[in-house]
Amino acid sequence: MIKLSNIDKSASAGTGRVWLLRQINLEVRAGEFVAISGPSGAGKSTLLAILGLMDSDFSGNYELDDHAVHSLGAKARQNLQRDAIGFVFQQYHLIDDLTVAENLELPLTYRNVPASERRARVADSLDRFQIVGKKDLYPKQLSGGQQQLVAVARATITRPRLLLADEPTGALHSSQGTQIMDWLSELNREGVTIIMVTHNPDNAARASRQISLRDGWLEGNSLAV
């Protein structure tokens, strides 16, 4: 599903440049659950941004679902991202003036999902994440943990083929974190490919493969299993 070949990423720093990623070679098969760990500043979020088609300023080759991402124009990248990828960020990125139910429904409208199916999927997500009672509230009326639950529900309501998660349980109580990881594991069993950045060893242990980044270099098993 994913093949990265010799990915390099740098940024300007004064009169020179600093390397964020160096010679990244990574394969991920459809249906895998991969955990990426490493110290702060290792390049984890940078790699996730490239995988999620949010950053095109890199050298090397990136293939996703037989698409040569490195050669796509901006519109084609946007369409591929919309159709194939779901995101769970460290920040919640909920829309403040939409209710919980409306936040969940919004990504479905971008995909032209019929209204009756949108309502059914929203109802299912509210029930699965045990937030039915919050459906008419606005993000500012929720705790941080509740907002993260809504963010994860929104990321998965589109049933993406690839889910990218950046510390998905970072703001949650342990019981809520377990609930999120159980849901991610269930999605993976249903065939969703998941790549998760985490500092939590228990969360990493849920993955089928663990790799690490250090100073921009990939360590561990980068080949698809």
Backbone bond lengths (Angstrom), bond angles and torsions (degrees), N, CA, C in turn:
res aa  C-N    CA-C-N  psi(-1)  N-CA   C-N-CA  omega(-1)  CA-C   N-CA-C  phi
1 M - - - 1.463 - - 1.533 111.62 -
2 I 1.344 115.86 -41.04 1.458 121.95 -178.51 1.516 109.22 -127.19
3 K 1.318 115.67 135.65 1.449 120.83 172.32 1.526 108.88 -141.87
4 L 1.322 115.73 116.41 1.456 122.48 174.34 1.523 107.99 -105.07
5 S 1.323 115.78 132.33 1.464 120.54 -178.86 1.525 109.50 -128.92
6 N 1.326 115.48 115.14 1.466 122.35 173.95 1.527 112.34 54.12
7 I 1.327 116.18 48.08 1.459 120.58 179.25 1.529 109.90 -78.04
8 D 1.322 115.24 124.81 1.457 122.74 173.71 1.519 108.52 -120.76
9 K 1.336 115.54 143.32 1.459 120.90 177.96 1.525 108.00 -143.76
10 S 1.338 116.32 129.37 1.459 120.63 179.23 1.517 109.71 -136.95
11 A 1.323 115.18 166.61 1.457 121.18 178.29 1.525 108.30 -139.75
12 S 1.326 115.70 151.11 1.460 119.95 -179.68 1.522 109.88 -69.49
13 A 1.329 115.48 143.20 1.464 121.94 179.01 1.528 107.74 -145.90
14 G 1.324 115.36 97.67 1.452 118.91 -176.79 1.510 111.06 66.71
15 T 1.313 115.98 -123.51 1.473 120.26 178.97 1.523 112.61 -91.71
16 G 1.333 116.74 -1.95 1.462 119.99 -179.13 1.508 112.18 -126.21
17 R 1.326 115.60 -155.80 1.452 121.58 179.38 1.523 109.49 -135.63
18 V 1.325 115.15 151.03 1.454 120.64 176.07 1.526 107.89 -115.53
19 W 1.321 115.81 136.82 1.466 120.63 -178.65 1.520 110.01 -84.96
20 L 1.339 115.60 128.04 1.462 122.00 177.77 1.524 111.58 -98.60
21 L 1.333 116.40 -35.78 1.462 122.54 175.79 1.519 107.91 -138.00
22 R 1.333 115.55 140.46 1.459 119.82 -179.48 1.523 110.54 -131.44
23 Q 1.333 115.20 122.60 1.465 122.22 171.19 1.539 112.71 47.45
24 I 1.332 115.44 54.34 1.462 120.73 179.80 1.525 109.53 -81.60
25 N 1.315 115.88 119.76 1.464 123.17 174.18 1.525 107.37 -121.79
26 L 1.330 115.43 117.83 1.462 119.81 -173.42 1.514 110.04 -147.75
27 E 1.332 115.62 134.26 1.460 121.44 174.05 1.534 108.47 -121.80
28 V 1.314 115.52 137.19 1.460 121.87 176.34 1.520 108.08 -133.71
29 R 1.309 116.29 122.85 1.465 120.54 178.64 1.530 110.04 -83.16
30 A 1.320 115.88 154.48 1.461 121.20 174.58 1.526 109.46 -57.55
31 G 1.316 116.18 131.95 1.454 121.37 178.53 1.515 114.99 91.94
32 E 1.321 118.44 -1.99 1.458 120.69 177.44 1.529 110.82 -78.14
33 F 1.312 114.76 160.07 1.465 123.33 173.26 1.527 105.41 -126.67
34 V 1.329 116.72 106.40 1.459 122.20 -174.36 1.521 109.46 -112.81
35 A 1.321 116.33 130.98 1.459 122.09 175.59 1.522 109.42 -106.71
36 I 1.334 115.96 132.94 1.460 122.23 178.00 1.525 108.03 -114.01
37 S 1.316 116.16 124.85 1.458 120.76 179.15 1.517 109.71 -125.63
38 G 1.326 115.38 174.57 1.451 120.70 -179.96 1.518 110.08 149.69
39 P 1.329 117.45 163.35 1.467 120.68 -178.56 1.516 112.16 -68.55
40 S 1.317 116.54 164.61 1.462 121.13 175.96 1.524 109.68 -58.55
41 G 1.333 115.93 138.51 1.451 120.42 -179.65 1.512 114.66 83.90
42 A 1.337 117.25 5.42 1.466 120.73 -176.98 1.524 112.38 -77.65
43 G 1.347 117.33 -18.51 1.457 120.24 -179.33 1.515 114.18 111.72
44 K 1.331 117.32 9.28 1.461 120.16 -175.50 1.528 112.26 -62.62
45 S 1.332 116.69 -51.01 1.460 120.02 -179.06 1.527 111.19 -67.08
46 T 1.329 117.10 -32.64 1.461 121.22 176.88 1.528 109.91 -62.82
47 L 1.330 116.01 -45.05 1.461 120.27 178.68 1.517 110.57 -64.02
48 L 1.325 117.36 -41.03 1.462 120.82 179.87 1.532 110.65 -63.34
49 A 1.329 117.37 -37.64 1.464 120.70 178.81 1.523 111.24 -64.73
50 I 1.326 116.90 -38.38 1.465 120.07 176.95 1.527 110.15 -67.49
51 L 1.327 117.07 -46.16 1.456 120.84 178.73 1.527 111.38 -59.46
52 G 1.339 116.77 -35.20 1.460 121.34 -177.79 1.511 114.59 -86.59
53 L 1.338 117.07 7.87 1.467 123.03 178.11 1.518 112.32 63.40
54 M 1.316 116.30 25.74 1.464 120.51 175.98 1.520 111.80 -94.09
55 D 1.318 117.38 -12.12 1.461 122.34 -179.02 1.530 107.98 -135.28
56 S 1.317 115.96 116.03 1.470 120.38 179.67 1.524 112.12 -106.87
57 D 1.334 116.45 2.56 1.464 120.88 -177.29 1.524 110.04 -90.51
58 F 1.334 115.38 74.47 1.461 121.37 179.37 1.516 108.09 -147.41
59 S 1.304 116.28 163.70 1.467 120.42 173.30 1.524 108.60 -111.71
60 G 1.330 115.82 155.03 1.451 121.54 -175.60 1.515 110.76 109.84
61 N 1.319 116.47 -175.42 1.465 122.59 -175.71 1.521 111.45 -114.69
62 Y 1.322 115.19 137.50 1.458 122.26 177.34 1.516 107.91 -131.13
63 E 1.337 116.71 118.31 1.456 122.65 176.37 1.518 109.59 -113.08
64 L 1.330 116.29 129.39 1.458 123.03 178.83 1.516 108.41 -132.64
65 D 1.337 116.52 119.40 1.472 120.30 179.94 1.526 111.65 50.63
66 D 1.328 116.25 44.77 1.466 123.06 178.25 1.530 113.67 68.02
67 H 1.328 117.54 11.73 1.459 122.05 173.49 1.528 108.45 -99.26
68 A 1.335 116.48 130.81 1.462 121.02 175.06 1.527 108.03 -81.92
69 V 1.334 115.76 89.07 1.456 121.25 -173.24 1.519 111.69 -57.66
70 H 1.330 116.08 -38.28 1.462 120.35 -176.68 1.525 112.33 -64.25
71 S 1.337 117.51 -15.44 1.462 121.34 -178.64 1.524 113.15 -107.08
72 L 1.329 117.81 -3.74 1.466 120.67 -175.91 1.521 111.49 -78.74
73 G 1.321 115.68 147.74 1.449 121.32 171.28 1.518 110.88 -76.84
74 A 1.317 115.75 171.59 1.458 121.22 -174.37 1.526 112.38 -59.73
75 K 1.334 118.06 -43.17 1.464 121.22 -177.98 1.522 111.09 -66.76
76 A 1.317 117.09 -42.84 1.462 120.23 179.31 1.522 111.20 -64.91
77 R 1.326 116.71 -38.06 1.471 120.24 177.21 1.521 109.77 -63.65
78 Q 1.319 116.37 -43.20 1.460 120.84 -179.72 1.528 110.88 -61.40
79 N 1.323 116.64 -43.50 1.463 120.54 179.86 1.527 111.41 -64.76
80 L 1.333 116.56 -41.62 1.467 120.30 179.37 1.520 110.17 -65.05
81 Q 1.321 116.27 -42.67 1.465 120.05 177.90 1.519 111.03 -60.39
82 R 1.325 116.92 -46.14 1.465 121.76 -178.57 1.515 111.70 -61.30
83 D 1.336 117.03 -41.04 1.454 121.37 -172.65 1.525 113.98 -83.80
84 A 1.335 117.61 -25.36 1.461 119.14 -168.82 1.515 115.48 -116.26
85 I 1.347 118.71 -20.90 1.463 120.33 -165.48 1.519 111.79 -122.42
86 G 1.331 115.29 137.84 1.451 122.67 170.08 1.518 109.40 -117.22
87 F 1.336 116.47 150.22 1.453 120.94 -175.69 1.521 111.20 -126.60
88 V 1.338 115.05 140.82 1.456 121.90 167.30 1.526 106.06 -123.93
89 F 1.332 117.18 113.66 1.450 121.88 -175.49 1.528 111.41 -97.35
90 Q 1.345 115.50 163.89 1.457 119.97 171.52 1.523 109.77 -64.18
91 Q 1.341 116.19 -41.89 1.454 120.70 172.47 1.522 107.53 -87.21
92 Y 1.323 115.89 150.35 1.457 118.98 -168.52 1.530 112.73 -77.59
93 H 1.336 117.57 -35.14 1.468 122.17 178.81 1.525 112.60 56.79
94 L 1.326 116.72 34.65 1.461 119.90 172.28 1.523 109.00 -80.85
95 I 1.322 116.55 155.23 1.461 121.27 179.82 1.522 108.38 -90.41
96 D 1.327 115.82 119.27 1.460 121.84 -168.79 1.524 113.87 -61.83
97 D 1.348 117.06 -34.03 1.464 118.41 -175.25 1.523 113.37 -95.50
98 L 1.338 116.63 14.89 1.458 121.64 172.71 1.524 109.19 -113.51
99 T 1.326 117.11 144.66 1.457 121.10 175.83 1.525 110.03 -70.13
100 V 1.309 115.79 171.60 1.464 120.16 176.74 1.522 110.75 -56.28
101 A 1.326 116.93 -48.43 1.465 120.55 -179.20 1.522 110.83 -61.81
102 E 1.319 117.55 -39.47 1.462 121.07 -179.72 1.530 111.40 -69.79
103 N 1.325 116.97 -36.54 1.462 120.04 175.16 1.522 111.10 -62.02
104 L 1.327 116.18 -39.05 1.460 119.85 179.19 1.534 111.51 -69.18
105 E 1.298 116.39 -36.92 1.466 120.28 -175.93 1.525 112.35 -75.54
106 L 1.323 117.89 -27.63 1.461 121.68 -171.35 1.530 113.73 -54.18
107 P 1.353 120.52 -50.31 1.469 118.39 -178.42 1.521 113.63 -63.56
108 L 1.319 117.37 -23.08 1.465 119.98 177.92 1.525 111.16 -73.02
109 T 1.333 116.75 -30.69 1.459 119.09 178.57 1.525 110.70 -67.54
110 Y 1.344 117.15 -31.64 1.468 119.95 178.52 1.527 111.51 -67.51
111 R 1.322 116.83 -20.77 1.460 121.45 -178.18 1.520 112.07 -102.92
112 N 1.316 116.90 10.63 1.469 122.29 177.18 1.523 112.71 58.15
113 V 1.336 116.80 35.37 1.461 121.10 174.97 1.528 108.39 -72.22
114 P 1.331 118.24 131.97 1.479 120.21 -179.50 1.525 112.08 -56.69
115 A 1.326 116.06 151.03 1.464 121.49 -174.31 1.527 112.28 -57.94
116 S 1.327 117.37 -41.20 1.467 119.53 -178.40 1.519 111.27 -64.59
117 E 1.336 117.23 -38.97 1.462 120.14 178.03 1.522 110.75 -71.10
118 R 1.340 117.41 -36.32 1.467 119.99 176.84 1.518 110.19 -58.89
119 R 1.320 116.65 -46.51 1.467 120.45 -179.56 1.524 110.97 -62.24
120 A 1.331 116.53 -40.42 1.464 120.21 -179.21 1.524 110.69 -66.16
121 R 1.334 117.60 -42.78 1.468 120.41 -179.85 1.522 111.06 -66.91
122 V 1.334 116.78 -39.63 1.467 119.77 178.27 1.520 109.72 -62.67
123 A 1.315 117.10 -45.31 1.464 120.64 179.55 1.525 110.98 -60.71
124 D 1.339 116.91 -41.60 1.458 121.05 179.44 1.529 111.17 -64.16
125 S 1.331 117.13 -42.71 1.463 120.54 -179.61 1.520 111.22 -67.04
126 L 1.311 117.08 -41.95 1.467 120.58 177.69 1.521 110.64 -58.38
127 D 1.330 116.02 -40.76 1.461 120.53 -179.27 1.530 111.19 -71.05
128 R 1.339 117.70 -45.91 1.458 121.39 -177.51 1.526 111.99 -60.95
129 F 1.328 116.42 -38.50 1.461 120.15 -177.62 1.527 112.45 -94.91
130 Q 1.328 116.23 7.06 1.461 122.52 175.50 1.523 112.04 55.60
131 I 1.337 115.09 45.50 1.461 121.01 179.71 1.530 110.79 -125.28
132 V 1.335 116.88 25.52 1.465 120.28 179.51 1.525 110.43 -57.74
133 G 1.326 116.11 -40.34 1.460 120.39 -178.81 1.515 114.07 -69.59
134 K 1.336 117.12 -9.65 1.469 121.31 -179.09 1.533 112.16 -103.18
135 K 1.314 118.20 2.26 1.463 121.06 -167.97 1.522 113.44 -60.84
136 D 1.333 118.54 -29.60 1.461 121.59 -177.61 1.527 112.89 -100.09
137 L 1.325 116.69 6.23 1.464 120.53 178.12 1.523 110.41 -88.98
138 Y 1.329 114.85 161.23 1.459 121.69 177.25 1.529 108.86 -100.82
139 P 1.337 118.00 156.45 1.471 120.05 -176.49 1.519 114.45 -50.68
140 K 1.335 118.10 -38.81 1.465 120.44 -177.62 1.529 112.30 -66.59
141 Q 1.328 116.52 -14.86 1.467 120.87 178.32 1.526 112.26 -91.19
142 L 1.319 116.83 0.76 1.457 121.88 -177.82 1.518 110.68 -107.03
143 S 1.322 116.32 154.44 1.460 120.65 170.93 1.521 109.21 -73.43
144 G 1.347 116.03 168.40 1.454 119.83 177.90 1.515 112.10 -59.11
145 G 1.316 117.03 -42.68 1.462 120.27 179.14 1.511 112.35 -63.48
146 Q 1.344 116.56 -40.18 1.456 120.08 178.52 1.523 111.38 -66.27
147 Q 1.325 116.71 -38.04 1.462 119.70 177.47 1.531 110.78 -63.55
148 Q 1.339 117.33 -38.08 1.458 119.58 178.72 1.526 111.15 -67.46
149 L 1.315 116.91 -36.74 1.462 119.70 175.94 1.527 110.62 -60.12
150 V 1.331 116.34 -43.45 1.462 120.39 178.67 1.530 109.96 -64.94
151 A 1.337 116.68 -40.04 1.463 120.32 -179.56 1.527 111.27 -62.48
152 V 1.322 116.99 -41.30 1.465 120.35 178.69 1.530 110.24 -68.33
153 A 1.319 116.65 -41.45 1.464 119.97 177.62 1.529 110.46 -60.40
154 R 1.324 116.83 -41.71 1.467 120.29 179.98 1.527 111.41 -65.51
155 A 1.341 116.42 -38.90 1.466 120.09 -178.45 1.516 112.30 -66.36
156 T 1.313 116.64 -29.00 1.462 120.08 -174.94 1.523 113.55 -100.93
157 I 1.329 117.80 -8.75 1.463 119.85 -175.89 1.520 111.65 -67.87
158 T 1.334 117.74 -22.77 1.468 120.97 179.55 1.524 112.73 -82.79
159 R 1.342 115.71 -4.53 1.468 121.56 -178.58 1.526 111.41 56.02
160 P 1.335 116.28 57.00 1.470 120.13 -176.95 1.520 111.53 -69.35
161 R 1.333 116.00 153.84 1.462 120.08 174.88 1.534 110.52 -75.47
162 L 1.324 115.76 -30.67 1.457 121.60 -179.98 1.517 108.47 -126.77
163 L 1.333 116.41 126.41 1.460 122.00 177.17 1.520 108.42 -115.36
164 L 1.327 116.01 124.48 1.458 122.44 177.65 1.518 108.23 -108.31
165 A 1.319 116.64 124.67 1.462 121.66 -174.86 1.522 110.19 -125.44
166 D 1.332 116.37 124.80 1.454 122.64 179.37 1.518 108.14 -108.80
167 E 1.333 117.23 101.80 1.468 123.53 -177.18 1.530 110.92 48.11
168 P 1.331 118.53 62.80 1.463 121.17 -171.86 1.519 114.91 -66.86
169 T 1.335 118.19 -16.45 1.465 119.74 -179.09 1.520 111.95 -114.37
170 G 1.318 117.24 13.30 1.461 120.69 -172.37 1.518 114.76 -59.57
171 A 1.355 118.14 -32.78 1.459 121.04 -176.23 1.528 112.60 -102.25
172 L 1.323 117.22 10.42 1.456 120.21 -171.59 1.519 113.04 -105.37
173 H 1.324 115.77 151.38 1.464 120.81 168.20 1.527 108.51 -65.28
174 S 1.317 115.90 160.80 1.467 119.50 -174.74 1.520 112.01 -57.85
175 S 1.335 117.59 -39.61 1.463 119.39 -179.36 1.525 110.87 -67.03
176 Q 1.343 116.67 -40.09 1.456 119.79 177.68 1.529 110.50 -68.03
177 G 1.343 115.91 -38.26 1.458 119.77 177.57 1.512 112.03 -61.34
178 T 1.321 115.79 -41.51 1.462 120.40 177.20 1.519 110.52 -62.90
179 Q 1.325 116.39 -40.00 1.465 120.81 178.39 1.524 110.61 -60.95
180 I 1.332 116.67 -44.25 1.459 120.82 179.70 1.522 110.56 -63.42
181 M 1.337 116.98 -45.96 1.453 119.82 -178.51 1.528 111.15 -66.28
182 D 1.335 117.27 -35.40 1.468 120.12 175.25 1.531 110.18 -61.56
183 W 1.334 116.47 -41.44 1.462 121.12 -179.48 1.517 110.47 -67.78
184 L 1.348 117.38 -41.62 1.459 119.91 177.25 1.532 110.92 -62.60
185 S 1.324 116.36 -41.38 1.464 119.91 177.91 1.519 111.16 -63.19
186 E 1.335 116.44 -38.40 1.462 119.99 177.85 1.523 110.65 -65.32
187 L 1.336 116.61 -43.53 1.457 119.78 176.84 1.520 111.40 -58.66
188 N 1.336 115.92 -42.08 1.453 120.38 179.58 1.527 110.92 -63.06
189 R 1.329 117.15 -41.12 1.468 120.28 177.12 1.523 111.32 -62.94
190 E 1.336 116.56 -28.19 1.458 120.96 178.51 1.523 112.47 -81.67
191 G 1.348 116.48 -3.18 1.459 119.61 174.68 1.507 116.25 112.48
192 V 1.343 118.16 -1.92 1.460 120.49 179.43 1.528 109.22 -75.33
193 T 1.321 116.14 130.23 1.459 121.74 174.71 1.521 108.32 -80.03
194 I 1.326 117.34 130.54 1.465 121.04 -176.25 1.519 109.88 -125.84
195 I 1.332 115.60 131.62 1.459 122.13 170.01 1.520 106.42 -121.70
196 M 1.321 115.97 120.37 1.457 121.44 -172.70 1.526 110.82 -124.35
197 V 1.319 116.10 129.22 1.462 122.05 170.34 1.518 107.62 -91.49
198 T 1.322 117.28 129.47 1.458 120.08 -178.87 1.515 111.60 -155.19
199 H 1.345 115.06 148.32 1.455 121.66 170.33 1.527 110.86 -98.85
200 N 1.327 116.17 -6.09 1.462 121.56 -173.78 1.531 109.74 -88.60
201 P 1.342 118.31 114.15 1.467 119.85 -177.53 1.522 113.18 -64.24
202 D 1.331 117.34 -31.03 1.466 119.51 177.79 1.524 111.09 -67.26
203 N 1.336 116.16 -40.05 1.462 119.57 176.45 1.527 110.86 -65.86
204 A 1.338 116.29 -43.24 1.466 120.33 179.90 1.520 111.00 -60.04
205 A 1.331 116.04 -34.76 1.463 120.17 -178.65 1.525 112.04 -66.74
206 R 1.329 117.62 -18.21 1.468 120.57 177.43 1.525 111.73 -71.73
207 A 1.330 116.82 -21.94 1.464 121.22 -175.15 1.521 110.74 -75.83
208 S 1.325 115.04 158.48 1.468 119.83 176.40 1.515 111.48 -81.78
209 R 1.335 116.71 -17.54 1.464 120.95 178.92 1.518 109.14 -149.47
210 Q 1.323 116.48 139.57 1.452 121.91 179.16 1.524 109.91 -120.60
211 I 1.332 115.49 131.21 1.454 120.99 174.72 1.526 107.87 -130.83
212 S 1.313 116.77 165.80 1.459 119.81 -179.08 1.516 110.70 -137.67
213 L 1.318 114.82 154.92 1.456 122.94 175.27 1.523 108.63 -116.86
214 R 1.322 115.39 139.82 1.467 120.65 175.27 1.521 107.97 -144.79
215 D 1.329 114.46 120.58 1.470 120.63 -179.93 1.526 112.11 54.26
216 G 1.341 115.90 35.01 1.452 120.35 176.64 1.507 115.47 86.22
217 W 1.327 117.32 -4.54 1.465 121.39 -179.08 1.533 109.23 -103.76
218 L 1.321 115.37 140.73 1.467 121.30 -179.80 1.519 110.34 -84.35
219 E 1.339 115.85 133.90 1.458 121.77 177.02 1.528 108.14 -123.27
220 G 1.316 115.92 151.02 1.458 119.68 178.63 1.510 111.33 97.94
221 N 1.324 115.65 -167.23 1.465 122.25 -173.72 1.522 110.30 -82.23
222 S 1.338 116.86 103.77 1.461 120.96 -178.49 1.517 113.31 -94.11
223 L 1.328 117.68 -0.79 1.450 121.82 -179.23 1.518 111.05 -92.94
224 A 1.319 116.57 143.65 1.458 121.10 179.25 1.521 109.49 -63.44
225 V 1.344 114.97 144.17 1.461 120.79 -178.99 1.526 110.09 -95.74
